[in-house]
Structures are given as structure tokens and as C-alpha cells.
Amino acid sequence: MKDVSRVDFLYLNEKEMIEAGVMDMAECIDEMVEVYKLLSKGDYVMGGKLQNSHGMVVSFPDEPEHEGMPKNGPDRRFCTMPAYLGGKYRLCGNKWYGSNIENIPKHLPRSILMLTLNDADTGAPIAHMSANLLSAWRTGAIPGVGVRYLAREDSEVVALLGAGAIGTSTAEAILIEAKNAKTVKIFDIVKENAEALKKRINDEYPDIEVLVVDSIEEAVRDADIINLATAGEANPRLEKEWLKKGALITASSSGSFDPDYAINNLRFIVDNWKMYEEATYEDDYPYNNLAMGVIGRLFLDWIHEGKMTDEKIINIGDIINGEIPARESEDDIIIFGLGGQPVYDVAWGYRVYQNALKKNLGTKLNLWERAYQAR
């Protein structure tokens, strides 16, 4: 009989995560679809008053009073992101990370992330793993889900606004799902990033024409799929004259639109509207600030200002589960707004963990033979 009092867990470093398939985008997209099915059914729990919080942030004062306390700065914070996910997963997890833009000159990522998975009944750890790539790939996969369920099948032109780490992983997901893509237009204020992404796409998709363009307008005009993956204070404005009928806008970051036009003419779809409602308990208006600039929070601002109601908002899980059609017309222009949710990390972390077990990867660590304080 198995000794249930003994607790072991698996540690996976970044190299082992790669060997276990953390960068398998096609598999990640499929896993995210399963997450949305569970979100639509309500078979999950996150933190916060409404149990839908993105996470809790530890930030520092601008002028610390105590010696040794870190000082506030760009992207300087710690964040904990806990969640329970049901269905085939039925486990808890928590992604924890520290972020500091000053890491970059030290040849470190801006954020350093770890994920712990726990047994939902006992709370015992199952796995502890490097989560930088896990987080980047699950973020990149979500626009791929959007393209699968929301884009027109005849979509041929893709516009990528932002060619950084998230823009790169997102581009991979979009091109996996945009089966008829013929042209990709890339715009980034750092042209070297755009050129690097162009080379990557050229290497993987030699039949697709890839263009680095000089303006947002040039990228957006005539595009069937438009992805927003900008960083920092960038807030690209998309004018109504640029948007093609039937276009899909996948928004991993902030963006700007004429509110009257957008509210009256565009279809608003989000990953999980309850997560944005949770923000009204955690933050003050305006909710769409530079630190948390995502499209769902822009919708919150418009509701707060009395410009629209939440009746206009559709959850993508309800579309995936067949409860609501993706489009009322082929000419519908859709904005798919998404933000980070810890349920994504739990799902993708569990899949990679299962792959690691099959491949005999990782280091088995013992927490205890029998807990000192066990009763």
C-alpha cells in the first residue's frame, strides 16, 4: 500500500520544461480551449472577492522609509496568481513572479516566474517548475484560440502590432490557426524586433509573404486578422477607416478606438468578463491604466462612463460551448480582448508535467517522509 503520509514532488528546470514540450504551441492552443470550456461552465475558482482575480500584486513605495526596501520602478513588482481548475485537471496552482526592468542589463528576463501545482484535496505539492516559457506560450496561445473560433476562414492577411516576446509567440499561434494566410505585415517601433520576427516567420512559413511596415495604418489596412501585442506605454490607435469588414482584432495588450464607433459597430468578445468585473473591487477608475492596459479594462471604463452596458460583452467560452454564435454576419468586426489568468498556467503546467512524467524528466524531491507536526 502506498504511504500517503510521504510527500514527494517533481522539480522541472527550464531545459526540462522545453524537453517536456512547453513550447508546443499547437498542443497549448488545444489545452486553452479546454480551459475556456470549464470557464463557461464555472468549474474553476480564482482569488479575490468574486473569485475571479488576475492576481495580487506586491509593489514598493516611490520613496521607501526603511533601509534595504526596494524602490518602485518600471515593471517592479511581485505577483501571486492562484487558481483551482476542475474538469480533467482538478488541482490547484499558483504562479509567482518578481519583475524588474533593471534585470535586462543583467542578462536576466524582466520577470522571473515559477509555478507550483498542488493536490486539490490535501494541498500537497505535485510539481514546482520554471514558468517563464510556460507563461509566454499560454499567453501566445490565446489569440490562436480566437482565430480558430472567431476569424473568417478565408482570412489571408495578418497584421502584427508588436514583435517582442509575446508578439512572437502570438504570431506562431495565429499562423497555426490561420490556415489560408498569405501575407503577414509587422509593425514595431523597434525595427530590429520586427526584422527578427520576419526572419522567424520566413524560416517556418516560406510560402507566406512577410513585410515589415513603417506605420500602424499600413499594417492594419486590408488586414483580416490584427494582433495587438505592444508593451509599456504603447497604446496603438486603430481608426475606423482602416478596419476591413469581417476583421478580427486579437488584443493581448492595450489599444485605442473611437468609443462611439467601436460600441455601435464592433462585436466585443473577451476571455472571462468576470475577471474584469473583479478589477472594479481591486482598482479605482480609470481601470485601463498603463500598468494593466488590456482591452477588457477599456470596456470597463466605457461602462463606468455610461457609454455602454455589459450586455454587449460575450465570453469566448460560451461560443466554444455552442451557446452563442461567433458572428451574426460575415462582415462583423470582432475585438477579442484577453488578459492573463492563472487557470491558463494551471492547465498548461499540468499538461507539461504529464509530458515530463512520460519522458522521465525532472528531479523528484522529498518534502517529508512523515510531517513533523502530523496528528
N, C-alpha and C positions, 0 to 999 in steps of 0.2 A: 504494500500500500504506500502511496506517495506521502511523504512527510509534508503536510500542508503548513506546518509552522516554519519551515525553512523558506527563505525568500531569496531568489536569485533574479537578476535582470540582465538584459543584453545591452552592452555599450557599443555604439556604432560611430566611428570617426568619419570624417568627410570622404576619405578614399573608399571606405567600405560602403558608405551610402551610394557613391557613384556605381560601385560594382553591383549593388543591390537594385539599381535601376531608378534612382531618384530623378534622373534626367530623361526618363522615358516619357516624353510629352503625350504621346497617343494614349498610353495607359493612364496617365494623370488626368487627361480630359474625361475619360470614361469614369474614373473614380469621382470626379467632381459632379458628374451627372447624378451619381448615386446619392451624393450629399444633398443635392437640390431636391431629390425625391423625398428625402427624410425631412428637410426643412419645410416642404409643403405640407407634410403630414403632422408636423410639430413634434417629431421624435428626436428631440435634442434639447439641451439646456446650455446656456452660456451664463456669464456672470451679470451683475447689475440688477437694478430694481425690477426691470421687466424680463430678466434672464436672457437678454439679447445683446450684451455689451461686447463691443470690439475688444476691450481690454482695459486694464487700469494702468495709468502712467505715473511713474515717479519722475518728477522734474526738479530742478535745482533753482535756488534764488539767483537773481541777477547779481546781487552783492552779498555773498554768504557772510554771516556774522561769526562763524566758527572756523577755526584754523583747520585746514585739510579738507573741508567740504568742497566738492566740485562746484564750479561756477556755471551758470546757464550759458548755453551757446547753441549754434546751429545744429539741429538734429541731435541734441544732447539730452538723453532721457534713458530711463529703464521702463520696460513694459512687460506686464504679465497678461497672458491671454489663455484663460482656462475654458474648457468646454467638455460636455458629455455628448456623445453621438450614439444613437441607437441603431436599429436595424442589424445588419450583419456585423457591425463594429462592436457595439455595446461595451464601450470603455470610455474612460476619461483621459484627458490630456491637458498639458499646459506648455505653451511656447513662451519662453522667457528670453528677453534680449536686452542688451545695452547698446546704445547708439551714440556716436560722437563723430562729427565730420572731421575732426582732427586725427582720426585714425588713418585716413587715406595717405598722408605723407609718411606714415609709419609702415606702409605696405600691409595694412590691415583693412578688412571691409569696414564700411561706415557702421554697420550693425553686426553684432556677433550673436547668433541665435542658437538656442538649444531647445529640444522638445523632449518632454517626459510623458510616457504613456503609462496609465495606471489601471489596474483591475477595478471595475466599477463597484464591486461588492466589498472587497477587503481594503482597497486603497493602496495595495502593494504595487511597487513599480514593476513594469513589464519590460520597458526599454527606455534608454536615455540616449539621444542621438544628436549629432550635428544637424542643424536645421537651416543653415544659410541657403543651400541649394534647394532643399525641400520647400522653403517659403517662396523662393523666387519662381520655382516651377509651378507650384499650385496657384500662384498669382497669375503667371502667364497662361495657365490652362483655362482660366475663367472666360476670357474673350473667345477662346476656341469653342467653349460650350455655347456662347452667344451666337457665334457664326453657325454652328450646327443647327440650332433651333430657330434663329431669328433672321438670318441673312437669306436673300433670294438665291435660289440655286444657280441662276445664271450670272452671279457676281463675277466680274472679270478684273476689276481694278481695285487695288488695295492701297490705302494711304496710311502711312505710319508716321505719326507725330511723336517724336521722341525715340531715340535709338540707344538708350542706356541699357542697364542690365534687365529691367522689366520690359522695356520696349523690345529687346532682343528675344527674350523667352516668349513674350506675347506674339511676336511675329511668327515664331515657329508654330505655335498653336493655331493661329489664324490660317496659315498656309496648309496645315494638315487638313483643316476642315473646309477651306475654300477650294473645292476640287477643280473649279474652272478658272482659277486665277491666271491671268496672262501678263498683268503689269503690276509692279509694286513701285509706289512713289514714297520716298523717305525724306522727311524734313527734321533736322535737329539743329539747334543753334550752335552746337559743336560739330562742325562738318566732319571732323575725323571720326566721330561716333557713327555718323551716317554712312561714311565710306566703309567703315569696318562691317556694319550690318549689311551693306550692299554686297560686299565680298562673300560674306557668310551665306546669304541667300543665293547668290550666283553659284556658289560651290554645291549647294544642296538642291537647287532647282534651276538647272542650266537652261530650261526652256522658258523661264519667266523673264521678261524684260524688267530690269531694276534701274530706277532713275533716282539720283539724289537731286532734289529740287531746292530752290532758293527762298521759298515762302510758303506759309501755311495755305494761302489761297491756291497756289499752284498744286499743292499736294491734294487738297480737298476737292477741287473742281473735277467733276466726272467720276469721282470715286464711288464704288459700290459699298465698300467697307472702309470705315475710317476708325483708326485706333488712336486713342489719346493715352500716352504714357510719358508725360513730361514730369519734371521734378522741380522741387523748390518753389520759387515764386512764379514760375511759368504758368500761365493761365490762358491757353490759346483760345482766341475768339473765332467761332465759326459763323460766318454770315449766311443768312438765308439764301442769298443769290448763289452761293457756292454749292449748296446741297442738292444732290441728284435725287429725283423721285425714286423711292424704294431703297434708299441707302440705309445702312446700319452703322451706327456710331457706337463702338465699344469703348467705354471710358474707365480706364484703370486709375486715372488721375483727374485733376480739375479741368474745367473747360468753361467757356463763357458763351452765352447765347442771348439774343434779344428775347426777353421773357415773354412778351406778348405773342411773338411769332411761335416760340417753342411750345408754350402752353396750349395754343389753339391749333397747332398743326402737327406736332410730333407725338409719337407714342412713347410713353415712359415705362420702361421695364427695369427692375432692379433685382439684385441678388437676394435681398432679405429686408423688406421695408421695416420690420420690427427693430432691426439693428439701428436704423437711422432714427426711429422714434425714441430709442433708448438715449440717443445723444441729447435729447431735449432735457433729460434729467441730469446729464453729466456736464453739459456746457451751457454757456449763455449765447443768445443770439448776437451777432450772426454766427450760425453754426458752420458755414462754409469758410472757415479761416484757412490761412496758409499752412498751418501745421497739419490740418486734417482736410485738405481740399479734395473732396470727391463729389461726384455729380449728385449722389443721393442727398448730401448735405445742402447742395444748392436747391434741390427740390424742397427741403425743409424750410429754407429761407423764404422761398416763394409762398409756401403755405402760411408761414408766420406773418408775412406781409399782406395776406389776404388775396393774393393773386390767383390761387388755385386751392383745391382741396385734395386730400389723399385718395379720393375716389379715382383719380386719374392714374394712380400707381398700380402696376402689375408686378407680381413676383414671378420670376422665371420658373420656379419650381411648379407653379400652377400650370404653366404652359407645358412643361416636360411631362407632368402627370395627366395632361389632356383635359384639364378643366377649363382652360381659356385658350382661344386660338392665338397664335403668334401675331398674325396680321389680319386685319379686316379687309385690306386691299393690298395688291402687289405694289402700289405706289406709296404705301405707308413709309414714312421715315421714322426709324426707331432709334432711341437712345437707350443703350443698356448700361446702366450705372452699377459699378461694383466697388466694394471695399473689402479689406481683409477681415476674415472671420476665423476664429480658432478651430471651428469644425472642419475647415479645409485641411488644417495641419494634422488634426487627429486622423482624418481619413487617409491622407497621403502617407503620413508617418506609419500608420498601421499596415498599409499595403507594402511599403518598402521593408518594414520589419518582417512581414511574412516572406517576402522575397529573400531577405537575409538568412532566415532560418533554413529555407530550402537550399541555399547555396553555402550554408555553414560559415557565414560571415559574422564578424563581431567578436567581442570579448565578453564571456559570461562572468559577471561579478556577483559576489555574495553579499547580501545586506546583513543577514544573520542566519545562524543555524536555528536558533530559537531566540526570540526577542527577550532582552534582559528583563523588561517590565511586563512580559506576558502574564496573564492571570489564568 
